[in-house]
C-alpha cells in the first residue's frame, strides 16, 4: 500500500477494566456490562449527551454501545477516535477535554451529541501527553531503555501468550549487553512478535525492511532519530542526551558506516527499544484500518439508515485519524450523512486521498477519491513540531530501500499530519488563523497548518498529542458548518 507503511507513528490505548461507577451502573449485570452501561451514561464527561462506541480488534462493535448511539437525541453527532492513551479512564479525560468548548461554539439550531470511539490499542508509558499525565503517571527517567511496569503489562495484553519472548526482550533492554549477538537475538524476537517470519514468500516484499535489514543498522538508524528528536525537544546537543547516547552520538551524528566495539554497541539499545515500539505500532496501524473499515464504517451506515436526519462529523487523532478515514470505505456512493472529517496529526500517508501518485501514476492512494463521499470538507491539521511524524514516519522509506536522506523529510512517504494533503489538485493550504477568521471550503480536502498551536511535547513524539485546544474545536465546527 503506497507510502502507508509501518512507520505510521501513533499509539492508542488498551481497553482497561471498568470503573467502579460503570460497574455500579450495571446494577448487578456484571463488570463488563456495567462498564458498557456506565460508558453509555456518559460518566466523567462534562458535555452531553455522550456515549462511547466500543470495538474489538477485529472491528466487531459492542451492541450495547451501538444502541446508546442510536438512541441519542441530537441533530449533529461528533464521533472522535483516539490515537494514543493508556486506558479508558485516560480516554474519557481526552474526550472530556476536547469536547468541552463545543457547547459554546455551535449555533442555536444545532443539538450536539458526543461519541468517543474506543478501540484496543496501546501506548508506551514513557510518551508524554501535554497537560494529561499527572506526576508519577509516566515511566520514571531511571528506567532508561528498560521497560517500565505499565508498558510491560500493555505489551503482554497486545501479544497474549508470548510471555517468554517478552520476558527475554525486557531482559535484554534492561541488561544492554555489549554484544552483536544480543542484538541479533533481539531482532529475531521482535520479528517473532510481529509475525513476519510466518509471512509467505510470495508476499515477503510487503514486510517492512525494519524487520528484514541488519538489526544493528536498524537500531543505529533509530538511535540517531531518537537523539535528534531529543535534541530538538530540549535544544541540547547529542552529548547532553545522557551517557549512552553520548557514547554513540559522534558516530551517529556523522552518519558513519559502523560502530566501535564495546560501549558504542551499548549505546544502541535505545534504538532497540524504539524498534520494539515500532513493532507495536506496526500491529496498531493494521488494526486501525480494520476497525475503521469493518467496524466504524458499517456502524455509521446502519445508524444513518435508522436515523437519516443525523449528521455525523468524524474526528480522529493519530491512528484514530486512520480509523475515521478508513471508515469512509463503507460509506455508500451518494450518501450524505458524513458531513465533515477532521484529522488531527493523522498518522498515515499524505498521498492517501490522491487519485494518482506522483511517483507512480498508475496507482492512487489507499483512500483515493473517498473525500467525495463526505458531504463537506476533509480537513487535515498538521504541525511541523510533531517529531513522531516528522522524524520517524519518513524512516520507513529509508528502511524500505529508498535513497532519500535519513532524517530529512521524504516527500514520497510523508505523513498527512506532518505536511497535510498532497497530490490532490485544488486542495487549499491554509493557516490556522485564516481558518479561524474565514472558515474552510465547503467540500474537498483542506490542509490546515496548526503549528502555531500544536507545538508542545517532549521526546520522542514532540507535539504529536498536543491537540486539546479550543482553536482545534473551532476548526471542527467550521468544517461541519455548525457555528453561530
Buried (B, 14 or more C-beta within 10 A) or exposed (E): EBBBBBBBBBBBBBBBEBBEEBBBBBEEBEBBBBBBBBBBBBBBBEBBBBBBBBBBBEBEBBEBBBEBBBEBEBBBBBBBBBBBBBBBBBBBBBBBBBBBBBEEBBEEEBEBBBBBBBBBBBBBBBBBBBEBBEEEEBBEEEBBBBBBEBBBBBBBEBBEEBEEBBEEBBEBBEBBBBBBEBBEBBBEBBBBBBBBEEBEEEEEEEBBBBBBBEBBBBBBBBBBBBBBBBBBBEEEEBBBBBEBBBBBBEBBBEEEEEBEEEBBBBBBBBBBBBBBBBBBBBBBBBBBBBBBBBBBBBBBBBBBEEBEEBBBBBBBBBBBBBBBBBBBBBBEEEBEBBBBBBBBBBBBBBBBBBEBBEBEEEBBBBBBEBBBBBBBBBBBBBBBBBBBBBBBBBBBBBBBEBEBEBBEBBBBBBBBBBBBBBBBEEBBBBEBEBBBEEBBBEBBBBBBBBBEBBBBBBBBBBBBBBBBBBBBBBBBBBBBBBEE
